[in-house]
Amino acid sequence: MRLKNMFKKNNYISLAEKGGKKPEVPEGLWKKCNVCKAAILAQDVKDGGYICPKCHNYFRIDTRQRIRMISDEGSFQEWDVGLQTKNPLHYKGYEEKIRMLQEKTGLDEAVVTGSVMIQGIKTAVGICDSRFIMASMGEVVGEKVTRMVERATKEKLPVILFACSGGARMQEGIISLMQMAKTAAALKRHSDAGLLYLSVLTNPTMGGVTASFAMLGDVILAEPGALIGFAGPRVIEQTIGQKLPEGFQKAEFLLEHGFIDRIVERKELKITIAKILLLHQKRKVPAIEKWEGKEVKSDMKPMVSAWERVQQSRRKDRPTGRDYIKHLFTDFIEFQGDRCYKEDKAILGGVAEFQGIPVTVIAQEKGGNTKESIVHNFGMPSPEGYRKALRLMKQAEKFGRPVVCFVDTPGAFCGVEAEERGQGEAIARNLLEMSNLKVPVLSIVIGEGGSGGALALAVADEVWMLENSIYSILSPEGFASILWKDSKRAKEAAGIMRLTAEDLRRMNVVEQVIPEEVNFSKECMEKVGRKLEKSIRAFLGKYQNMTVEELIEHRYERFRKY
């Protein structure tokens, strides 16, 4: 018998009895993928995390399966059971439909809330279940989400919400719309209490859910291929009369456009969530040696010219921001996007640990070869890169994490699109907000520190420089071109710009100069790494013992003196 005759409407294969014989294949043994249409063993799907082994399509999973996938066994405790769905519009047949779905699914409504343990960390969790009116948000859904967030705020718990929804529930009209504001207001109070909200977007997340709690996470994750948007693709096409681009509103599209932090495979979801939770745990800072005012002495050779320093700072084999992150920090998890327009690869940022202390790490990244340099735009950030950096710094402020920035850029990207999207405003906003950031900020110039594009990550409590790094108002070529109308005089310009680490140390623009090895490269970072580790540890020992008022005043006075 041909396979296509063996599928029923529920997508499970069941051979009909023929000629009085019993079925040759047990009911439910086979499943049909709704994307590639392949026949696949149901058990293979279950064992593989409900993912098609043929085309890697993600099947929707119900609440109980989701709980089992992400939580410690037996730890789920359900909250707010039994809330009654109302019919504010007196919509015909609505109550009967609710009762039918309750019987069929065993759910009270389209979301289940409660608490779980994830790697031993107690967490409030809400999971939307698409089997119940496509997990649309009516009054009960909004109420359960709000109550969960309120209880999490009271008990000082992180919140995880798994969104899967068609949007607001049409049968409840304006009352459904009000749930968008209600859930957002509860999450604002949770955020103001300094607590973590992790949003996980699954297929589909649309409409009023996207425009409320789904997109408000401190960290937003998504499953591969998930449809995420406000208006549906069909509605948009019919409204504007245009063909939409391939992959429009998929998770990958949103990542590229800066609206989510990362896409996580289902098999990696629990460990990723646990890692994020751990890095946001409130814990006592381990004992750190007291700051003794000692600086790392530079053994720089005076005969090295400023132009030679410029050339050293631009060497292709010089360590980049990513190399320092790998060398100095553990458990780094990258967060992406400015939440406005785009993901800018010229800025690399996220959360990591430094010797047991959670920190936010942000680096201007040039890339290690030509291909990588193109991806990272040669370390020249666009406005969205600076906005991403600021988003991560404000997140660090919320959770009380120190910020460590690695500066390495020839300058902010200069192009028509950068100006259209407000390059100057983005840099200015960083200067404004960093000056008043309520956590310690350390900036280390590791290569080129070019103009305002570098300063946008260097309004810090202290600024350090690697021995052969440079920091200046603009490049020597640009300096010579503007003042002398001749960029070929760059070597001469470098000599008078006072852009070397030692120049800037003497001018009190930087606090420390970190010595480098001869022919310093990625392959010989060990000594520099040890010096940086010791200095960073001492920095944290000094600045984490300051009050917020002392910290901000110290930073203000640092720049006020110039």
ZIVENMO-V762767 format. One record per pair of residues at least 6 apart in sequence whose C-alpha atoms are under 8 Angstrom apart, sorted by the first residue. I is the first residue (numbers start at 0). J is the second residue. D is the distance in whole Angstrom. If there is no record, write none. Layout:
BEGIN
I:J:D  I:J:D
END
This chain:
BEGIN
2:38:8  5:12:5  5:13:6  5:14:6  5:15:8  6:12:5  6:13:7  6:31:7  7:13:7  10:30:6  10:31:5  10:32:8  10:33:8  11:26:8  11:27:5  11:28:7  11:29:6  11:30:4  11:31:6  12:26:7  12:27:6  12:28:7  12:29:5  12:30:6  12:31:7  13:22:8  13:24:7  13:25:7  13:26:5  13:27:6  13:28:8  13:29:8  14:22:5  14:23:7  14:24:6  14:25:8  14:26:8  15:22:6  16:22:5  27:41:7  28:40:6  28:41:6  28:42:7  29:38:7  29:39:6  29:40:5  29:41:5  30:38:6  30:39:5  30:40:6  30:41:5  31:37:6  31:38:5  31:39:6  32:38:7  32:39:7  32:51:7  32:56:8  34:54:8  34:56:7  35:53:8  35:54:6  37:53:7  39:51:8  39:52:8  43:52:8  44:50:6  44:51:6  44:52:7  48:265:7  48:266:7  49:57:6  49:58:6  49:59:8  49:60:7  50:56:6  50:57:5  50:58:6  51:57:7  51:58:7  56:224:8  57:223:8  57:224:8  59:129:8  59:202:7  60:128:8  61:128:6  61:129:7  61:130:8  62:111:7  62:126:6  62:127:7  62:128:6  65:126:8  66:75:7  68:269:7  69:117:7  69:268:7  69:269:5  70:115:6  70:116:6  70:117:5  70:118:7  70:269:7  71:115:7  71:116:5  71:117:5  71:118:6  71:119:7  74:114:8  74:115:5  74:116:6  75:113:7  75:114:6  75:115:4  75:116:7  76:113:5  76:114:5  76:115:6  77:111:7  77:112:6  77:113:4  77:114:7  78:111:8  78:112:6  78:113:5  78:114:8  78:147:8  79:112:7  79:113:8  79:143:7  79:146:8  80:107:7  81:107:6  82:107:7  82:139:7  83:107:8  83:139:7  84:97:8  84:108:8  84:138:7  84:139:6  85:94:8  85:138:8  86:93:7  86:94:7  86:170:8  86:171:7  87:171:6  87:172:8  87:174:7  88:170:7  88:171:6  88:172:7  90:170:6  93:170:7  100:106:8  100:131:6  101:107:6  101:108:7  104:130:7  104:131:7  106:131:8  108:131:7  108:139:7  108:140:7  109:127:6  109:128:5  109:129:7  109:130:8  109:131:5  109:132:7  109:133:8  109:134:5  109:135:7  109:136:8  109:140:6  110:125:7  110:126:5  110:127:4  110:128:6  110:134:7  110:140:6  110:143:7  110:144:8  111:125:6  111:126:5  111:127:7  111:128:8  111:143:8  112:123:8  112:124:6  112:125:4  112:126:6  112:143:7  112:144:7  112:147:7  113:123:6  113:124:6  113:125:7  113:147:7  114:121:7  114:122:5  114:123:4  114:124:6  115:121:6  115:122:5  115:123:6  115:124:7  116:122:6  117:269:8  117:273:6  118:273:6  120:273:8  120:276:7  120:277:8  121:156:7  121:157:8  122:156:6  122:157:5  122:158:6  122:159:7  123:147:7  123:148:8  123:151:6  123:156:6  123:157:6  123:158:5  123:159:6  124:147:8  124:158:6  124:159:5  124:160:6  124:161:8  125:144:7  125:147:8  125:158:8  125:159:6  125:160:5  125:161:6  126:160:6  126:161:5  126:162:7  127:134:6  127:161:6  127:162:6  127:163:5  127:164:7  128:134:5  128:163:7  128:164:8  129:135:8  129:163:6  129:164:6  133:163:8  133:164:6  133:165:6  134:163:6  134:164:5  134:165:6  134:166:8  135:164:5  135:165:5  135:166:5  135:167:5  135:168:5  135:208:8  136:164:8  136:166:6  136:167:5  136:168:5  136:175:6  136:178:7  136:207:8  136:208:7  137:167:6  137:168:5  137:171:6  137:174:7  137:175:5  137:178:7  138:171:8  138:174:7  138:175:6  138:178:6  141:175:8  141:178:5  141:179:7  141:181:7  141:182:6  142:178:8  142:182:8  144:182:7  145:181:7  145:182:5  145:185:6  145:186:8  148:158:7  148:185:6  148:186:6  148:189:7  149:185:6  149:189:7  151:157:7  151:158:7  151:189:8  152:188:7  152:189:5  152:192:7  152:194:7  155:192:8  155:194:7  156:194:7  156:195:8  157:194:6  157:195:5  157:196:6  157:197:8  157:276:8  158:195:6  158:196:5  158:197:6  159:196:6  159:197:5  159:198:6  159:199:7  160:196:8  160:197:7  160:198:5  160:199:6  160:213:8  161:198:6  161:199:5  161:200:6  161:201:7  162:198:7  162:199:6  162:200:5  162:201:6  162:204:6  162:208:8  162:213:6  163:200:7  163:201:5  163:202:6  163:203:5  163:204:5  163:205:8  164:202:8  164:203:6  164:204:5  164:205:6  164:206:8  164:208:7  165:203:7  165:204:6  165:205:5  165:206:6  165:208:8  166:204:7  166:205:5  166:206:4  166:207:5  166:208:5  166:209:7  167:175:6  167:176:6  167:206:6  167:207:5  167:208:7  168:175:6  169:175:7  176:207:7  179:207:6  179:208:7  179:210:7  179:211:5  179:212:7  180:211:7  182:211:7  182:212:6  183:211:6  183:212:6  183:215:8  186:196:8  186:212:8  186:215:8  189:195:8  190:196:7  193:397:6  193:398:6  194:398:7  195:217:6  195:279:7  196:215:8  196:216:5  196:217:5  196:218:7  197:216:5  197:217:6  197:218:5  197:219:6  197:220:8  198:213:6  198:214:7  198:215:7  198:216:5  198:217:8  198:218:6  198:219:5  198:220:6  199:213:8  199:219:6  199:220:5  199:221:5  199:222:8  200:213:7  200:219:7  200:220:6  200:221:4  200:222:6  200:225:7  200:227:7  201:221:6  201:222:6  201:225:5  201:226:7  201:227:8  202:222:8  202:224:7  202:225:4  202:226:5  202:227:7  203:225:6  203:226:5  203:227:6  204:213:8  204:225:8  204:226:6  204:227:5  204:228:7  205:226:8  205:227:6  205:228:5  205:229:5  205:230:7  205:231:7  206:228:7  206:229:4  206:230:6  206:231:8  207:229:7  209:227:7  209:228:6  209:229:6  210:229:7  217:394:7  218:259:8  218:260:6  218:334:8  219:259:5  219:260:5  219:261:7  220:259:6  220:260:6  220:261:5  220:262:6  220:263:7  221:250:6  221:259:7  221:261:7  221:262:5  221:263:6  222:250:7  222:262:6  222:263:6  222:264:6  222:265:7  223:250:6  223:251:7  223:262:6  223:263:7  223:264:6  224:249:5  224:250:5  224:251:7  225:249:5  225:250:5  226:248:6  226:249:5  226:250:6  227:248:5  227:249:6  227:250:6  227:253:8  228:248:6  232:243:8  232:247:8  232:248:8  236:242:6  236:243:7  246:252:6  250:262:7  251:262:7  253:259:6  254:260:7  254:261:7  254:262:8  254:335:7  254:336:7  254:341:8  254:342:7  255:336:8  255:341:6  255:342:5  256:336:7  256:338:8  256:339:8  256:340:5  256:341:4  256:342:6  257:335:7  257:336:3  257:337:5  257:338:5  257:339:6  257:340:6  257:341:4  257:342:4  257:343:8  258:336:6  258:337:7  258:338:4  258:339:7  258:340:7  258:341:7  258:342:8  259:335:7  259:336:6  259:338:7  260:333:8  260:334:5  260:335:4  260:336:6  261:333:8  261:334:6  261:335:6  263:271:8  274:330:8  275:332:8  278:350:7  278:351:7  278:352:7  278:357:6  279:357:7  279:398:7  284:355:8  284:356:6  285:355:7  285:356:8  287:536:7  287:537:7  287:539:8  287:540:5  288:536:8  288:537:6  288:540:6  289:537:7  289:540:6  289:541:7  290:537:5  290:538:7  290:540:6  290:541:5  294:510:8  294:511:6  294:534:8  295:511:7  295:512:7  295:513:6  295:514:8  295:530:8  295:534:8  296:512:7  296:513:7  296:514:7  297:466:7  297:512:6  297:513:6  297:514:5  298:514:6  299:466:7  299:514:7  304:494:7  305:493:6  305:494:5  305:497:8  305:498:7  305:499:6  306:490:5  306:491:8  306:493:6  306:494:7  308:467:5  308:468:7  308:469:7  308:499:7  309:447:8  309:467:7  309:468:7  309:469:6  309:493:8  311:467:6  311:468:7  312:445:8  312:446:5  312:447:6  312:467:6  312:468:5  312:469:7  313:446:7  313:447:7  315:367:7  315:368:7  316:367:7  316:520:5  316:521:6  317:446:8  317:519:7  317:520:5  317:521:6  318:367:8  318:445:8  318:520:6  318:521:5  318:524:8  319:364:6  319:365:7  319:366:7  319:367:7  319:407:8  319:445:7  319:446:8  320:347:8  320:362:5  320:363:6  320:364:5  320:365:8  320:405:6  320:406:8  320:407:7  320:445:8  321:347:8  321:362:7  321:364:7  322:521:7  323:528:8  324:331:8  324:360:8  325:331:8  326:528:7  327:353:7  327:528:7  327:532:7  328:351:6  328:352:6  328:353:5  328:354:8  329:351:6  329:352:5  329:353:7  330:350:8  330:351:5  330:352:6  331:349:7  331:350:6  331:351:4  331:352:7  332:349:6  332:350:6  332:351:6  333:347:7  333:348:6  333:349:4  333:350:7  334:348:6  334:349:5  334:350:8  335:342:6  335:347:8  335:348:7  335:349:8  335:387:7  336:342:4  336:343:7  336:383:8  336:384:8  336:387:6  337:383:6  337:384:7  337:386:5  337:387:4  337:388:8  337:390:7  338:387:8  339:383:8  340:383:7  341:383:6  342:383:7  342:384:7  342:387:8  343:375:8  343:380:7  343:381:7  343:383:6  343:384:5  343:387:8  344:364:7  344:374:7  344:375:5  344:376:7  344:380:8  344:384:7  345:363:6  345:364:5  345:365:7  345:374:8  345:375:4  345:376:6  345:377:7  345:378:5  345:379:6  345:380:5  345:381:8  345:384:7  346:361:7  346:362:6  346:363:5  346:364:6  346:375:8  346:378:7  346:380:6  346:384:5  346:385:8  346:387:8  346:388:7  347:361:6  347:362:5  347:363:6  347:364:6  348:359:7  348:360:6  348:361:4  348:362:6  348:388:7  348:391:7  349:359:6  349:360:6  349:361:7  349:391:7  350:357:7  350:358:6  350:359:5  350:360:6  351:357:6  351:358:6  351:359:6  351:360:7  352:358:6  357:400:6  357:401:8  358:395:8  358:400:5  358:401:5  358:402:6  358:403:7  359:391:7  359:392:7  359:395:6  359:400:6  359:401:6  359:402:5  359:403:6  360:402:6  360:403:5  360:404:6  361:388:7  361:402:8  361:403:6  361:404:5  361:405:6  362:404:6  362:405:4  362:406:6  362:407:8  363:378:6  363:379:8  363:380:8  363:405:6  363:406:6  363:407:5  363:408:6  364:375:6  364:377:8  364:378:5  364:407:7  364:408:8  365:371:8  365:372:5  365:375:6  365:376:7  365:377:5  365:378:4  365:379:8  365:407:7  365:408:7  366:372:4  366:373:8  366:374:8  366:375:6  366:377:7  366:378:7  372:378:7  377:408:8  378:407:7  378:408:5  378:409:7  378:410:8  379:408:6  379:409:7  379:410:6  379:411:5  379:412:5  379:452:8  380:410:8  380:411:5  380:412:5  380:452:7  381:411:6  381:412:5  381:417:6  381:422:7  382:417:6  382:420:7  382:421:6  382:422:5  382:423:8  382:425:5  382:426:7  383:425:8  385:425:6  385:426:7  385:429:7  385:455:7  386:425:6  386:429:8  389:429:6  389:432:8  392:402:7  392:433:8  392:436:8  393:436:8  395:401:7  395:402:7  395:438:8  396:436:7  396:437:6  396:438:6  399:437:8  399:438:6  400:438:6  400:439:8  401:438:5  401:439:5  401:440:6  401:539:8  402:438:7  402:439:6  402:440:5  402:441:6  403:440:6  403:441:5  403:442:6  403:443:8  404:440:8  404:441:6  404:442:5  404:443:6  404:456:6  404:457:7  405:442:6  405:443:5  405:444:6  405:445:6  405:456:8  406:442:7  406:443:6  406:444:5  406:445:6  406:446:7  406:447:7  406:448:6  406:453:6  406:456:7  406:457:7  407:444:6  407:445:6  407:446:5  407:447:5  407:448:6  407:449:8  407:453:7  408:446:7  408:447:5  408:448:6  408:449:6  408:452:7  408:453:6  409:447:6  409:448:6  409:449:5  409:450:8  409:452:8  409:473:8  409:474:7  410:448:7  410:449:5  410:450:6  410:451:7  410:452:5  410:453:6  410:473:7  411:422:8  411:449:8  411:450:8  411:451:7  411:452:4  411:453:8  426:451:7  426:452:7  426:455:5  427:455:8  429:455:6  429:456:8  430:454:8  430:455:6  430:458:6  433:458:6  433:459:7  434:458:6  434:459:7  434:551:7  434:554:7  434:555:7  435:551:6  436:551:7  437:547:6  437:550:7  437:551:7  438:543:8  438:547:7  438:550:8  439:459:8  439:460:7  439:539:8  439:542:6  439:543:7  439:550:7  440:458:8  440:459:5  440:460:5  440:461:7  441:457:8  441:459:5  441:460:6  441:461:5  441:462:6  442:456:7  442:457:5  442:458:8  442:459:6  442:461:7  442:462:5  442:463:6  443:457:8  443:462:6  443:463:5  443:464:6  443:465:8  444:462:7  444:463:6  444:464:5  444:465:6  444:468:6  444:469:8  444:470:7  445:464:6  445:465:5  445:468:6  446:465:7  446:467:7  446:468:4  446:469:6  447:468:6  447:469:5  447:470:6  448:454:8  448:468:8  448:469:6  448:470:4  448:471:6  449:470:6  449:471:6  449:472:6  449:473:5  449:474:6  450:470:8  450:471:6  450:472:4  450:473:5  450:474:8  451:472:7  459:554:7  460:550:8  460:553:7  460:554:5  460:557:7  461:509:7  461:510:6  462:508:8  462:509:5  462:510:6  462:511:7  463:509:5  463:510:6  463:511:5  463:512:6  463:513:7  464:500:6  464:509:7  464:511:6  464:512:5  464:513:6  465:500:7  465:512:6  465:513:5  465:514:6  465:515:7  466:499:8  466:500:6  466:501:8  466:512:6  466:513:6  466:514:5  466:515:6  467:499:7  467:500:7  467:515:7  468:499:7  468:500:6  469:498:5  469:499:5  469:500:6  470:498:5  470:499:7  470:500:7  471:496:7  471:497:8  471:498:5  475:486:8  475:489:5  475:490:7  475:492:5  475:493:5  475:496:8  476:486:5  476:487:7  476:488:7  476:489:5  476:492:8  477:486:6  477:489:8  478:486:8  478:489:7  478:492:7  479:485:6  479:486:5  479:487:7  479:488:6  479:489:6  479:492:6  480:486:4  480:487:8  480:488:8  497:503:7  500:509:8  500:512:6  501:512:7  503:509:6  504:510:6  504:511:7  504:512:7  513:527:7  513:530:7  513:531:8  514:527:7  515:527:6  516:523:8  516:526:8  516:527:8  542:550:7
END
